[in-house]
Amino acid sequence: MSRDVFICDAIRTPIGRLNGALSAVRADDLAAIPLKALVERNPQVDWSAVDEVFMGCANQSGEDNRNVARMALLLAGLPETVPGVTLNRLCASGMEAVGAAFRAIATGEMELAIAAGVESMTRAPYVMGKADSAFGRGQKLEDTTLGWRFVNPLMKEQYGVDPMPVTGDNVAEDYGISRADQDAFGLRSQQRAAAAQESGYYAEEIVPVVIKTKKGEIIVDRDEHPRADTTAEGLAKLKPVNGEGKTVTAGNASGLNDGASAMILASAEAVKKYGLKPRAKVLGMASGGVAPRIMGVGPVPAVRKLLARLNLSIEQFDVIELNEAFAAQGLAVTRDLGLPDDSPKVNPNGGAIALGHPLGMSGNRLVLTAVHHLEKSGGTLGLATMCVGVGQGLALAIERV
């Protein structure tokens, strides 16, 4: 037996560039900001009744270590009696948090939960393994910002350990995605994000971050990554990141970013009891697996599995928030699902190429933005989906209330 589960209030921080405006904010403090905003915006809720805070985070090697969900909820002022759990599905961690909360409430185990996501890629540390012998000198530093570390030789032998940008080029080559089409996709992302920022669309999703410095307070209230001055000519001049003859560039790929997002999920009973406003109903979530070297096409099996389970077609969705890890994978996915390259339904307000991709936050942000767009447009059905490192995909469907 499954119960209805509603997404109620939802909010996020701005997305900061690598070494940008949010670089001074610890990851656990960053995660606490949207949680605290939810508490302040909903004073009628008995916050001691929250059954769980689910928080996605991909790194967990620095200030986000040791269960950042629990640290952040305490820093946000939630009662000590509220538990928290940190989830890791790499890029889809924040969406996994939504799905975990949905499933717990749908089965009747919980009534009220928070789903969140955080990542500070700027502050991701270097790590070093212990010596394998006395007085060993073979240790090396590993950068935890993105990608593989402490690689298992068997994994490398059996599946390869291609870096993320290489997987983007693998998809481009395997699926025949041209450089021109990738750049056009990237330009659309920037143009749509710029229009959304200019109209104040994203301001409605954002809680400003206040940073205290010796010279006073700095208020960060806008996504920092978009480049409104992007042109087709400028994109065409960028060099491929994987060398001559390749097609992935800094202009048709997502960035390394910082940010956090959170939302309240509740049963119908909890909505009524705590005076919450239901914004959307979660219909379901599904995951899928693909070869790690082409991880970018992971949304395809995940979406197909979810559509079959819900007896829906891709044409029935009014908005599709597809994480743009790379333009190449975005196009491979949309084409496989029968969508035009410039579909107005796909990322109508821009995507990760323009906005940025703070790993643990992004999936949560996609769901939030899908809810927001349905409300603004009057649409009914929304789909959020993304690829995941090491060859996975995740998809979640919602219905506006």
C-alpha positions as CSV (number, residue, x, y, z in Angstrom):
1,M,0.0,0.0,0.0
2,S,1.4,3.4,-1.0
3,R,0.4,6.8,0.4
4,D,0.5,10.2,-1.3
5,V,3.7,12.1,-0.6
6,F,3.9,15.8,-1.1
7,I,6.7,18.3,-1.7
8,C,6.0,21.3,0.4
9,D,8.3,24.2,0.9
10,A,11.7,24.1,-0.9
11,I,14.6,26.5,-1.1
12,R,18.2,26.6,-2.1
13,T,21.3,28.7,-1.9
14,P,22.8,30.5,-4.9
15,I,25.2,28.3,-6.8
16,G,28.8,29.6,-6.5
17,R,31.7,29.3,-8.9
18,L,34.8,27.3,-8.0
19,N,36.8,29.6,-5.7
20,G,34.0,32.1,-5.9
21,A,31.6,33.9,-3.6
22,L,30.7,30.8,-1.5
23,S,34.3,29.6,-1.1
24,A,34.6,31.0,2.4
25,V,31.6,29.0,3.6
26,R,32.3,25.6,5.2
27,A,30.3,22.7,3.6
28,D,28.5,21.9,6.8
29,D,27.5,25.6,7.3
30,L,26.4,25.8,3.7
31,A,24.2,22.7,4.2
32,A,22.6,24.3,7.2
33,I,21.5,27.5,5.4
34,P,18.5,26.1,3.4
35,L,17.5,23.9,6.4
36,K,17.4,27.0,8.7
37,A,15.4,28.9,6.0
38,L,12.8,26.1,6.0
39,V,12.5,26.4,9.8
40,E,12.1,30.2,9.7
41,R,9.6,30.1,6.8
42,N,7.4,27.5,8.5
43,P,7.1,28.6,12.2
44,Q,3.9,26.6,12.6
45,V,5.6,23.3,12.2
46,D,6.6,21.2,15.2
47,W,10.1,20.6,14.1
48,S,10.7,17.9,16.7
49,A,8.2,15.8,14.6
50,V,10.6,15.5,11.7
51,D,11.3,11.8,11.3
52,E,14.6,12.2,9.3
53,V,16.8,14.6,7.4
54,F,18.1,12.9,4.3
55,M,21.0,14.8,2.8
56,G,22.9,14.0,-0.4
57,C,26.6,14.7,-0.6
58,A,29.1,13.2,-3.0
59,N,32.5,14.1,-1.4
60,Q,32.3,13.5,2.4
61,S,36.1,13.9,2.6
62,G,36.5,17.3,4.2
63,E,34.2,19.5,6.2
64,D,31.3,17.4,5.0
65,N,32.6,14.3,6.7
66,R,31.1,12.2,9.5
67,N,27.5,12.5,8.4
68,V,27.1,16.1,7.3
69,A,23.3,15.7,7.5
70,R,23.4,15.4,11.2
71,M,25.9,18.2,11.6
72,A,23.9,20.6,9.3
73,L,20.6,20.0,11.0
74,L,22.1,20.8,14.4
75,L,23.8,23.9,13.0
76,A,20.5,24.9,11.5
77,G,18.8,24.8,15.0
78,L,16.7,21.8,14.5
79,P,16.0,19.9,17.7
80,E,18.6,17.4,18.9
81,T,16.0,14.7,18.7
82,V,15.8,14.9,14.9
83,P,18.0,12.3,13.2
84,G,19.9,12.8,9.9
85,V,21.5,10.5,7.4
86,T,23.9,11.3,4.5
87,L,23.3,9.6,1.2
88,N,25.8,9.1,-1.7
89,R,24.8,8.4,-5.3
90,L,27.5,10.8,-6.5
91,C,26.0,13.4,-8.8
92,A,22.5,12.2,-8.0
93,S,22.9,12.3,-4.2
94,G,20.5,15.2,-3.7
95,M,17.8,13.5,-5.8
96,E,18.4,10.2,-4.0
97,A,17.5,12.1,-0.7
98,V,14.2,13.1,-2.2
99,G,13.5,9.5,-3.3
100,A,14.5,8.1,0.1
101,A,12.1,10.5,1.9
102,F,9.4,9.8,-0.6
103,R,9.6,6.0,-0.1
104,A,9.7,6.2,3.7
105,I,6.6,8.3,3.8
106,A,4.8,6.4,1.1
107,T,5.2,3.1,3.0
108,G,3.9,4.7,6.2
109,E,7.2,4.5,8.1
110,M,7.5,8.3,8.3
111,E,5.1,11.3,8.2
112,L,7.4,14.3,7.9
113,A,11.0,14.5,6.4
114,I,13.5,16.9,4.9
115,A,15.4,16.0,1.7
116,A,18.5,18.0,1.0
117,G,21.8,18.1,-0.8
118,V,25.1,19.9,-0.5
119,E,28.5,20.2,-2.1
120,S,31.4,22.5,-1.7
121,M,33.7,21.6,-4.5
122,T,35.9,24.6,-3.8
123,R,36.7,23.3,-0.3
124,A,37.1,19.6,-1.3
125,P,40.4,18.6,0.3
126,Y,43.4,16.6,-0.8
127,V,43.6,13.2,0.9
128,M,46.5,10.8,1.3
129,G,46.3,7.1,2.1
130,K,48.4,5.5,4.8
131,A,51.8,3.9,4.1
132,D,51.6,0.2,3.2
133,S,54.8,-0.5,5.0
134,A,56.9,0.9,7.8
135,F,58.7,4.2,6.7
136,G,56.9,3.9,3.3
137,R,57.5,6.7,0.9
138,G,55.0,5.8,-1.8
139,Q,52.0,7.9,-0.6
140,K,50.5,10.4,-3.0
141,L,48.0,13.2,-2.6
142,E,44.6,12.6,-4.2
143,D,42.3,15.6,-5.2
144,T,38.7,14.9,-4.0
145,T,37.1,17.6,-6.0
146,L,35.9,15.4,-8.8
147,G,36.5,11.9,-10.2
148,W,38.4,8.8,-9.3
149,R,40.8,8.3,-6.4
150,F,42.4,5.3,-4.7
151,V,41.6,3.4,-7.8
152,N,41.1,-0.4,-7.6
153,P,43.4,-2.0,-10.2
154,L,40.6,-4.5,-11.0
155,M,38.1,-1.8,-11.7
156,K,40.6,-0.1,-14.0
157,E,41.3,-3.4,-15.8
158,Q,37.7,-4.5,-16.2
159,Y,35.9,-1.2,-16.8
160,G,38.4,1.6,-17.2
161,V,38.5,4.7,-15.0
162,D,38.0,7.4,-17.6
163,P,37.8,10.9,-16.1
164,M,34.4,12.7,-16.3
165,P,35.4,14.9,-19.4
166,V,36.6,11.8,-21.2
167,T,33.2,10.0,-20.6
168,G,31.7,13.1,-22.3
169,D,33.8,12.6,-25.3
170,N,33.1,8.9,-25.3
171,V,29.4,9.6,-25.5
172,A,30.0,12.2,-28.2
173,E,31.9,9.7,-30.3
174,D,29.6,6.7,-29.7
175,Y,26.4,8.6,-30.3
176,G,27.7,10.9,-33.1
177,I,27.2,14.2,-31.3
178,S,29.0,17.0,-33.2
179,R,30.9,19.8,-31.6
180,A,28.6,22.3,-33.3
181,D,25.5,20.7,-31.7
182,Q,27.2,20.6,-28.3
183,D,28.1,24.3,-28.5
184,A,24.5,25.1,-29.6
185,F,23.2,23.2,-26.6
186,G,25.6,25.1,-24.3
187,L,24.6,28.4,-25.7
188,R,20.9,27.7,-25.2
189,S,21.6,26.8,-21.6
190,Q,23.3,30.1,-21.1
191,Q,20.6,32.1,-22.9
192,R,17.8,30.5,-21.0
193,A,19.5,30.9,-17.6
194,A,20.2,34.5,-18.4
195,A,16.6,35.2,-19.3
196,A,15.5,33.4,-16.1
197,Q,17.9,35.4,-13.9
198,E,16.8,38.7,-15.6
199,S,13.1,38.0,-15.0
200,G,13.7,37.2,-11.3
201,Y,12.7,33.5,-11.8
202,Y,15.6,32.1,-9.8
203,A,15.4,34.7,-7.1
204,E,12.2,33.0,-6.0
205,E,14.1,29.7,-5.3
206,I,17.0,31.3,-3.4
207,V,17.8,32.1,0.2
208,P,20.6,34.7,0.2
209,V,23.9,33.6,1.9
210,V,25.3,36.2,4.3
211,I,29.1,36.0,4.6
212,K,30.7,38.0,7.4
213,T,34.1,39.5,6.7
214,K,36.4,41.9,8.5
215,K,35.1,44.6,6.2
216,G,31.5,43.8,6.8
217,E,28.8,41.5,5.4
218,I,28.7,40.2,1.9
219,I,25.3,39.1,0.6
220,V,25.3,36.4,-2.1
221,D,21.8,36.2,-3.7
222,R,22.4,35.2,-7.3
223,D,23.8,32.2,-9.1
224,E,27.4,33.1,-9.9
225,H,28.2,30.6,-12.7
226,P,26.0,31.8,-15.7
227,R,27.8,33.8,-18.4
228,A,25.2,36.1,-20.0
229,D,27.8,37.3,-22.6
230,T,28.3,33.8,-24.1
231,T,28.2,33.8,-27.9
232,A,28.4,31.0,-30.5
233,E,31.6,32.5,-31.8
234,G,33.2,32.5,-28.3
235,L,32.2,28.9,-27.7
236,A,33.7,27.8,-31.1
237,K,37.1,29.2,-30.1
238,L,37.4,27.2,-26.9
239,K,40.0,24.3,-27.1
240,P,38.8,20.7,-26.4
241,V,39.8,19.7,-22.8
242,N,40.8,16.2,-23.9
243,G,43.0,17.3,-26.8
244,E,43.0,17.8,-30.5
245,G,40.1,16.1,-32.3
246,K,37.9,15.9,-29.2
247,T,34.7,18.0,-28.7
248,V,34.1,18.5,-25.0
249,T,35.1,22.1,-23.9
250,A,34.6,24.3,-20.9
251,G,31.8,25.9,-22.7
252,N,29.7,22.8,-23.3
253,A,30.3,21.2,-19.9
254,S,29.1,21.9,-16.4
255,G,31.4,23.5,-13.9
256,L,32.8,22.8,-10.4
257,N,30.6,24.6,-8.0
258,D,29.3,25.1,-4.4
259,G,25.7,25.1,-3.2
260,A,23.0,23.5,-1.0
261,S,19.3,22.8,-1.4
262,A,16.5,21.5,0.9
263,M,12.8,20.7,0.8
264,I,10.0,19.4,3.1
265,L,8.2,16.2,2.2
266,A,5.1,15.2,4.1
267,S,2.2,12.8,4.1
268,A,-1.4,14.1,3.6
269,E,-1.9,13.8,7.4
270,A,1.3,15.8,8.1
271,V,0.4,18.5,5.6
272,K,-2.9,19.0,7.4
273,K,-1.5,18.7,10.9
274,Y,1.3,21.2,10.4
275,G,-0.4,23.7,8.1
276,L,1.9,23.0,5.2
277,K,1.2,23.9,1.6
278,P,1.6,21.0,-0.8
279,R,3.2,22.1,-4.1
280,A,3.7,18.8,-5.9
281,K,3.1,15.0,-5.4
282,V,6.0,12.6,-5.9
283,L,5.0,9.9,-8.3
284,G,8.0,7.7,-8.2
285,M,11.8,7.3,-8.7
286,A,13.9,4.8,-10.7
287,S,17.5,4.1,-11.3
288,G,19.4,2.4,-14.1
289,G,23.0,1.3,-14.9
290,V,25.2,1.7,-18.0
291,A,28.8,1.2,-18.9
292,P,31.0,3.5,-16.7
293,R,32.8,4.9,-19.9
294,I,29.5,6.3,-21.2
295,M,28.0,7.2,-17.8
296,G,26.3,10.2,-19.4
297,V,23.5,8.1,-21.0
298,G,22.5,6.8,-17.6
299,P,19.2,8.8,-17.6
300,V,17.9,6.7,-20.5
301,P,17.3,3.4,-18.7
302,A,16.3,5.2,-15.6
303,V,13.6,7.2,-17.4
304,R,12.4,4.3,-19.4
305,K,12.0,2.2,-16.2
306,L,10.2,5.0,-14.4
307,L,7.8,5.7,-17.4
308,A,7.0,2.0,-17.6
309,R,6.3,1.7,-13.9
310,L,4.0,4.8,-14.0
311,N,2.4,4.0,-17.3
312,L,3.4,7.4,-18.7
313,S,5.1,8.6,-21.9
314,I,7.8,11.2,-22.2
315,E,5.4,13.4,-24.3
316,Q,3.1,13.7,-21.3
317,F,5.6,15.7,-19.2
318,D,5.3,19.5,-19.2
319,V,8.9,20.1,-18.0
320,I,12.0,17.9,-18.0
321,E,14.9,19.0,-15.8
322,L,17.9,17.1,-17.2
323,N,21.2,17.7,-15.5
324,E,23.7,19.0,-18.1
325,A,26.9,17.3,-17.0
326,F,28.0,17.7,-20.6
327,A,26.1,18.9,-23.7
328,A,27.1,15.6,-25.4
329,Q,25.4,13.4,-22.9
330,G,22.4,15.8,-22.7
331,L,21.9,15.5,-26.4
332,A,22.4,11.7,-26.4
333,V,19.7,11.3,-23.8
334,T,17.2,13.6,-25.4
335,R,17.6,12.1,-28.8
336,D,17.3,8.6,-27.4
337,L,14.1,9.6,-25.7
338,G,12.7,11.1,-28.9
339,L,13.0,14.8,-27.9
340,P,14.2,17.6,-30.2
341,D,17.6,19.1,-29.4
342,D,16.0,22.5,-28.6
343,S,12.9,21.2,-26.9
344,P,11.3,24.0,-24.9
345,K,10.3,21.4,-22.3
346,V,13.9,20.5,-21.5
347,N,15.6,22.9,-19.0
348,P,13.5,25.8,-20.1
349,N,15.3,28.1,-17.6
350,G,18.8,26.8,-18.4
351,G,20.7,23.9,-16.9
352,A,24.0,22.9,-15.2
353,I,26.2,24.2,-18.1
354,A,25.0,27.7,-17.2
355,L,24.0,27.3,-13.6
356,G,26.7,24.9,-12.4
357,H,26.8,21.5,-10.9
358,P,27.5,21.2,-7.1
359,L,27.4,17.4,-7.1
360,G,25.4,16.6,-4.0
361,M,23.1,19.5,-4.4
362,S,22.2,19.2,-8.1
363,G,19.6,16.5,-8.0
364,N,17.7,18.3,-5.2
365,R,17.9,21.5,-7.2
366,L,16.5,19.8,-10.3
367,V,13.4,18.6,-8.4
368,L,13.0,22.0,-6.8
369,T,13.2,23.8,-10.2
370,A,10.8,21.3,-11.8
371,V,8.2,22.1,-9.1
372,H,8.8,25.8,-9.5
373,H,8.4,25.7,-13.2
374,L,5.2,23.8,-13.1
375,E,3.8,26.4,-10.7
376,K,4.9,29.3,-13.0
377,S,3.7,27.7,-16.2
378,G,0.6,25.9,-15.0
379,G,1.9,22.6,-16.1
380,T,1.0,19.3,-14.5
381,L,3.8,16.7,-14.8
382,G,7.5,17.1,-14.2
383,L,10.5,14.9,-14.7
384,A,13.9,15.3,-13.1
385,T,16.8,13.1,-14.3
386,M,20.5,13.0,-14.3
387,C,23.5,10.8,-15.1
388,V,25.8,9.5,-12.4
389,G,29.5,8.7,-12.3
390,V,30.6,5.1,-12.6
391,G,27.7,4.5,-15.0
392,Q,24.2,5.1,-13.5
393,G,21.1,7.2,-14.0
394,L,18.3,8.4,-11.8
395,A,14.9,9.8,-12.6
396,L,12.1,11.2,-10.5
397,A,8.6,12.2,-11.5
398,I,6.2,14.7,-9.9
399,E,2.7,16.0,-10.4
400,R,1.8,19.6,-9.5
401,V,-0.9,19.8,-6.9
